[in-house]
Amino acid sequence: MKPIAVCFVCLGNICRSPTAEGVMRYQLAAARLSDRVIVDSAGTGNWHIGEAPDERAQYAARGRGYDLSQLRGRQIGAADFERFDLLIAMDDANVAALNRICPPAHRDKIRLLMEFAPQADAREVADPYFGGANGFETVLDQCEAACSGLVAALRVQLQAG
């Protein structure tokens, strides 16, 4: 069976989406699904192509056992809409940006991350870039909850075959 491919998307691909990628990789390994799900991240903007995740994001992630140091920023491209089964945006602005460039046949692949954490009190993952360290902890809390829900949903999909 072909692996399911998931791409997390935020604005610059240095805070929220690499955090989600790191959390998801960790949770997939714990669930023994790493070989069945491909995970990546990208940004809708081009400001941080080739850069490592924000130091504050890396610091917060390290504190919870996630290593983001090998990830590098990249911009979402046309081929990503073919390559990925799910393009999971951090907020409504990223959903809108994806919809502007997405071929109509692939728009059903675009989802909000927090849809996978229905018990959460937030609809979007807030951008921590211009705030303090606490914002990066909140992003981790949200990513952990939503990725847990996403892993559960993917497990069901994989079992259905």
Secondary structure in CASP SS format (residue, H / E / C, confidence):
PFRMAT SS
TARGET T0000
AUTHOR 0000-0000-0000
METHOD secondary structure of the structure
MODEL  1
M C 1.00
K C 1.00
P C 1.00
I E 1.00
A E 1.00
V E 1.00
C E 1.00
F E 1.00
V E 1.00
C E 1.00
L C 1.00
G C 1.00
N C 1.00
I C 1.00
C C 1.00
R H 1.00
S H 1.00
P H 1.00
T H 1.00
A H 1.00
E H 1.00
G H 1.00
V H 1.00
M H 1.00
R H 1.00
Y H 1.00
Q H 1.00
L H 1.00
A H 1.00
A H 1.00
A C 1.00
R C 1.00
L C 1.00
S C 1.00
D C 1.00
R C 1.00
V E 1.00
I E 1.00
V E 1.00
D E 1.00
S E 1.00
A E 1.00
G E 1.00
T C 1.00
G C 1.00
N C 1.00
W C 1.00
H C 1.00
I C 1.00
G C 1.00
E C 1.00
A C 1.00
P C 1.00
D C 1.00
E H 1.00
R H 1.00
A H 1.00
Q H 1.00
Y H 1.00
A H 1.00
A H 1.00
R H 1.00
G H 1.00
R C 1.00
G C 1.00
Y C 1.00
D C 1.00
L C 1.00
S C 1.00
Q C 1.00
L C 1.00
R C 1.00
G C 1.00
R C 1.00
Q E 1.00
I C 1.00
G C 1.00
A H 1.00
A H 1.00
D H 1.00
F H 1.00
E H 1.00
R H 1.00
F C 1.00
D C 1.00
L E 1.00
L E 1.00
I E 1.00
A E 1.00
M C 1.00
D C 1.00
D H 1.00
A H 1.00
N H 1.00
V H 1.00
A H 1.00
A H 1.00
L H 1.00
N H 1.00
R H 1.00
I H 1.00
C C 1.00
P C 1.00
P H 1.00
A H 1.00
H H 1.00
R H 1.00
D H 1.00
K H 1.00
I E 1.00
R E 1.00
L E 1.00
L H 1.00
M H 1.00
E H 1.00
F H 1.00
A C 1.00
P C 1.00
Q C 1.00
A C 1.00
D C 1.00
A C 1.00
R C 1.00
E C 1.00
V C 1.00
A C 1.00
D C 1.00
P C 1.00
Y C 1.00
F C 1.00
G C 1.00
G C 1.00
A H 1.00
N H 1.00
G H 1.00
F H 1.00
E H 1.00
T H 1.00
V H 1.00
L H 1.00
D H 1.00
Q H 1.00
C H 1.00
E H 1.00
A H 1.00
A H 1.00
C H 1.00
S H 1.00
G H 1.00
L H 1.00
V H 1.00
A H 1.00
A H 1.00
L H 1.00
R H 1.00
V H 1.00
Q H 1.00
L H 1.00
Q H 1.00
A H 1.00
G C 1.00
END
